[in-house]
Amino acid sequence: MASSTGNPSQVCGSYDDAEETEFWQQIEVHQKDAARLPSLEEARTLADCSSTAMLSTISQRYSGSPFGSLVLYATDDDGCPILAISSLSPHTKDLEVNSKCSMLIARDAMDIRDPSVAVIGEAETVSDEDRAGVRATYLKKYPDAFWVDFGDFRLVRVIPRKVRFFAGAGSRINPGEFTWEEYKATTVDPIAPFTTPIAGHMNRDHAEQTKEIVESSVGVKIDYAKILQVDRLGFTVEAARKGTPLKLRVPFPRSAENRKDVKNLIVEMLQGPTSS
């Protein structure tokens, strides 16, 4: 029988350690089995839904060393990134000499645990014949991009040769490398493009319900939950435990058929399992 004269702080410390261990073990078990998009589809979806990338070119100024520039881009129907670049920019001068380049696209550049995609290929200036269509694609994503018509700007398409997907540091999901043929044959997840309105509505008007869903799904108590990303198989949240931030994947009970169906799934998750 334990002595009642033991150090209370040591007893509490042991309890807290056990509780903490149990919490992280539960997280690990849940996240290991949480449904996610296949790596190839995740890569295509991430590239399509993002807007900024680190463009690396072979530098003329710095003796062939890689040179990185932060750029805006859109994607065409084949998944090729489209850039509007100025002839005054160092990366444009690099591409004029050597068209080989790569683009690193990260879901969250501040978190190396998040997925990222590297598009390795060659840049080509869009022809006069194709310019109108490519310009329309770029302006659909950036309606206020008046600079596309400046005289020193040109539209460039990056033709992928390889696409590499990284699940994130510490992830048990293996990275994947794909050919352009595989990449362009893959469709973008149908729900992911609606992440902004879905997440905005839930985070603004239903934060407590989101927290309730996460706690029920994962089986742990958290401080809060904020939706970051949504796709047909579930959503990713930013959460915290005792002030320590973490990101969690929360799967839907089934695949969402469309944007409207996401609402149905959220209602189902709030109601919990029903007996037959």
C-alpha positions as CSV (number, residue, x, y, z in Angstrom):
1,M,0.0,0.0,0.0
2,A,1.4,3.4,-0.9
3,S,2.4,5.7,1.9
4,S,0.2,8.7,2.4
5,T,3.2,10.7,3.4
6,G,4.8,10.6,-0.1
7,N,5.6,13.8,-2.0
8,P,2.3,15.1,-3.5
9,S,4.1,16.7,-6.4
10,Q,5.8,13.4,-7.3
11,V,2.5,11.6,-7.2
12,C,0.8,14.2,-9.3
13,G,3.8,14.3,-11.7
14,S,3.5,10.5,-12.2
15,Y,-0.2,10.8,-12.9
16,D,0.4,13.7,-15.3
17,D,3.1,11.7,-17.2
18,A,0.8,8.7,-17.5
19,E,-2.0,10.8,-18.7
20,E,0.2,12.6,-21.2
21,T,1.5,9.2,-22.5
22,E,-2.0,7.9,-22.9
23,F,-3.0,11.0,-24.8
24,W,-0.2,10.8,-27.4
25,Q,-0.7,7.0,-27.8
26,Q,-4.3,7.5,-28.6
27,I,-3.4,10.2,-31.1
28,E,-0.9,8.0,-32.8
29,V,-3.3,5.0,-33.1
30,H,-6.1,7.2,-34.5
31,Q,-3.9,9.1,-36.9
32,K,-2.3,6.0,-38.3
33,D,-5.6,4.7,-39.5
34,A,-7.3,8.0,-40.4
35,A,-8.4,8.0,-44.0
36,R,-6.4,10.2,-46.4
37,L,-6.3,10.8,-50.1
38,P,-3.9,8.6,-52.1
39,S,-0.5,10.2,-52.4
40,L,-0.8,10.9,-56.2
41,E,-4.3,12.5,-55.8
42,E,-3.1,14.5,-52.7
43,A,-0.2,15.8,-54.7
44,R,-2.4,16.9,-57.6
45,T,-5.0,18.4,-55.3
46,L,-2.4,20.3,-53.2
47,A,-0.8,21.8,-56.3
48,D,-4.1,22.8,-57.8
49,C,-5.5,24.4,-54.6
50,S,-2.3,26.3,-53.6
51,S,-1.2,29.6,-55.0
52,T,2.4,30.2,-54.1
53,A,5.6,28.1,-54.7
54,M,9.3,28.4,-54.4
55,L,10.6,28.4,-58.0
56,S,14.2,27.1,-58.3
57,T,16.2,27.9,-61.4
58,I,19.8,27.4,-62.4
59,S,21.3,30.7,-61.6
60,Q,23.3,32.6,-64.3
61,R,24.4,35.2,-61.8
62,Y,25.6,32.8,-59.2
63,S,27.5,30.3,-61.3
64,G,24.9,27.7,-61.7
65,S,23.9,27.4,-58.1
66,P,20.1,26.9,-57.5
67,F,18.3,30.2,-57.1
68,G,14.9,30.3,-55.4
69,S,12.1,32.8,-55.9
70,L,8.7,33.0,-54.4
71,V,6.1,33.0,-57.2
72,L,2.3,33.0,-57.7
73,Y,1.0,30.4,-60.1
74,A,-2.1,28.8,-61.4
75,T,-2.6,25.3,-62.9
76,D,-4.1,24.3,-66.3
77,D,-6.2,21.2,-67.0
78,D,-3.1,19.0,-67.2
79,G,-1.8,20.2,-63.8
80,C,1.0,22.3,-65.4
81,P,1.9,25.3,-63.3
82,I,1.4,28.7,-65.1
83,L,3.5,31.7,-64.2
84,A,3.4,35.3,-65.2
85,I,7.0,36.5,-65.0
86,S,8.9,39.7,-65.8
87,S,11.9,39.8,-68.1
88,L,13.5,41.9,-65.3
89,S,13.4,39.0,-62.8
90,P,16.5,36.9,-62.2
91,H,14.6,33.7,-62.6
92,T,13.3,34.8,-66.1
93,K,16.9,35.4,-67.2
94,D,17.9,32.0,-65.8
95,L,15.1,30.2,-67.7
96,E,16.1,31.9,-71.0
97,V,19.4,30.1,-70.8
98,N,18.4,26.9,-69.1
99,S,14.7,25.9,-69.0
100,K,15.1,23.3,-66.3
101,C,13.5,24.2,-63.0
102,S,11.6,22.9,-60.0
103,M,8.7,24.3,-57.9
104,L,8.2,23.4,-54.3
105,I,4.6,23.8,-53.1
106,A,3.8,23.5,-49.4
107,R,0.4,23.4,-47.8
108,D,1.8,25.2,-44.8
109,A,5.3,26.6,-45.3
110,M,5.6,27.2,-41.5
111,D,5.1,23.5,-40.7
112,I,7.4,20.9,-42.1
113,R,5.0,18.2,-40.8
114,D,2.5,19.2,-43.5
115,P,2.5,17.8,-47.0
116,S,4.4,19.3,-49.9
117,V,4.9,18.7,-53.6
118,A,8.0,19.2,-55.8
119,V,7.3,19.7,-59.5
120,I,10.5,19.0,-61.5
121,G,10.4,20.0,-65.2
122,E,11.1,22.6,-67.8
123,A,9.6,26.0,-68.4
124,E,8.3,27.0,-71.8
125,T,7.0,30.4,-73.0
126,V,3.3,30.2,-73.9
127,S,2.9,30.6,-77.7
128,D,0.8,33.4,-79.2
129,E,-1.7,30.8,-80.3
130,D,-2.2,29.5,-76.7
131,R,-1.9,32.8,-74.9
132,A,-5.5,33.8,-74.7
133,G,-6.6,30.5,-73.1
134,V,-3.6,30.4,-70.7
135,R,-4.2,34.0,-69.8
136,A,-7.8,33.3,-69.0
137,T,-6.8,30.4,-66.7
138,Y,-4.4,32.6,-64.8
139,L,-6.9,35.4,-64.5
140,K,-9.5,33.0,-63.2
141,K,-7.3,32.4,-60.2
142,Y,-6.1,36.0,-59.9
143,P,-8.8,38.3,-61.3
144,D,-6.8,41.4,-60.3
145,A,-3.5,40.3,-62.0
146,F,-3.3,43.4,-64.3
147,W,0.4,42.8,-64.7
148,V,-0.1,39.9,-67.1
149,D,-0.6,42.5,-69.9
150,F,2.5,44.5,-69.0
151,G,5.0,44.6,-71.9
152,D,7.8,43.1,-69.8
153,F,5.7,40.2,-68.6
154,R,5.3,36.8,-70.3
155,L,3.2,33.7,-69.5
156,V,5.2,30.6,-68.9
157,R,4.1,27.0,-68.5
158,V,6.1,24.5,-66.5
159,I,5.9,21.0,-68.0
160,P,6.5,18.5,-65.3
161,R,8.8,15.6,-65.9
162,K,8.6,14.2,-62.4
163,V,6.3,15.1,-59.4
164,R,7.4,14.1,-55.9
165,F,5.0,14.1,-52.9
166,F,6.2,14.5,-49.4
167,A,3.8,13.6,-46.6
168,G,5.6,15.7,-44.1
169,A,8.4,15.3,-41.5
170,G,7.6,12.5,-39.1
171,S,4.8,11.1,-41.2
172,R,4.5,7.3,-41.6
173,I,3.2,7.8,-45.1
174,N,5.8,7.0,-47.7
175,P,6.8,9.7,-50.2
176,G,5.8,9.1,-53.8
177,E,7.3,9.9,-57.2
178,F,5.2,10.1,-60.3
179,T,5.6,10.7,-64.0
180,W,3.7,13.6,-65.7
181,E,1.5,11.0,-67.4
182,E,0.4,9.6,-64.1
183,Y,0.1,13.1,-62.6
184,K,-2.1,14.6,-65.3
185,A,-4.3,11.5,-65.5
186,T,-5.3,12.1,-61.8
187,T,-8.2,14.2,-60.9
188,V,-8.3,16.9,-58.3
189,D,-10.4,16.0,-55.2
190,P,-13.8,17.4,-55.8
191,I,-14.3,18.8,-52.2
192,A,-10.8,20.4,-51.6
193,P,-11.5,23.5,-53.8
194,F,-14.3,24.4,-51.4
195,T,-12.1,24.3,-48.3
196,T,-12.2,28.1,-47.8
197,P,-16.0,28.5,-47.6
198,I,-16.5,25.3,-45.6
199,A,-13.8,25.9,-43.1
200,G,-14.7,29.6,-42.8
201,H,-18.3,28.8,-42.0
202,M,-17.4,26.1,-39.5
203,N,-14.7,28.1,-37.8
204,R,-16.8,31.2,-37.5
205,D,-20.2,29.8,-36.6
206,H,-19.7,26.3,-35.3
207,A,-16.3,26.1,-33.5
208,E,-17.7,24.3,-30.5
209,Q,-19.3,21.7,-32.7
210,T,-16.1,21.1,-34.6
211,K,-14.3,20.6,-31.2
212,E,-17.0,18.1,-30.3
213,I,-16.6,16.2,-33.5
214,V,-12.8,16.0,-33.1
215,E,-13.0,14.8,-29.5
216,S,-15.5,12.2,-30.4
217,S,-13.6,11.0,-33.4
218,V,-10.1,10.9,-31.9
219,G,-11.2,10.0,-28.4
220,V,-9.2,12.7,-26.5
221,K,-10.0,16.1,-25.0
222,I,-8.6,19.2,-26.7
223,D,-8.6,23.0,-26.1
224,Y,-10.1,23.9,-29.4
225,A,-10.3,22.8,-33.1
226,K,-10.0,24.9,-36.2
227,I,-10.6,23.4,-39.6
228,L,-7.7,23.9,-42.0
229,Q,-8.3,21.6,-45.0
230,V,-11.2,19.6,-46.3
231,D,-11.5,16.8,-48.9
232,R,-13.9,14.1,-49.7
233,L,-12.5,11.7,-47.1
234,G,-12.3,14.0,-44.1
235,F,-10.7,17.2,-42.8
236,T,-7.5,18.4,-41.0
237,V,-7.7,20.6,-38.0
238,E,-5.4,22.7,-36.0
239,A,-5.9,21.9,-32.3
240,A,-4.2,22.2,-28.9
241,R,-3.8,20.3,-25.7
242,K,-2.9,22.4,-22.6
243,G,-1.6,25.0,-25.0
244,T,0.5,22.7,-27.1
245,P,-0.5,22.9,-30.8
246,L,-1.0,19.9,-33.0
247,K,-2.7,19.0,-36.3
248,L,-5.1,16.1,-36.5
249,R,-6.8,14.3,-39.4
250,V,-10.5,13.6,-38.8
251,P,-12.1,11.1,-41.3
252,F,-15.6,11.3,-42.5
253,P,-17.8,8.2,-41.8
254,R,-18.0,7.8,-45.6
255,S,-16.7,9.6,-48.7
256,A,-18.5,12.9,-49.4
257,E,-20.3,12.9,-52.7
258,N,-20.2,16.7,-53.2
259,R,-20.0,20.0,-51.3
260,K,-23.6,19.8,-50.0
261,D,-22.9,16.3,-48.7
262,V,-20.2,17.6,-46.4
263,K,-22.9,19.3,-44.4
264,N,-24.8,16.0,-44.1
265,L,-21.7,14.2,-42.9
266,I,-20.9,16.8,-40.3
267,V,-24.5,16.5,-39.0
268,E,-24.1,12.7,-38.9
269,M,-20.9,13.1,-36.9
270,L,-22.5,15.4,-34.4
271,Q,-25.4,13.0,-33.9
272,G,-23.0,10.1,-33.3
273,P,-23.5,6.5,-34.2
274,T,-27.1,5.3,-34.2
275,S,-28.4,1.9,-33.2
276,S,-30.0,-0.2,-35.9
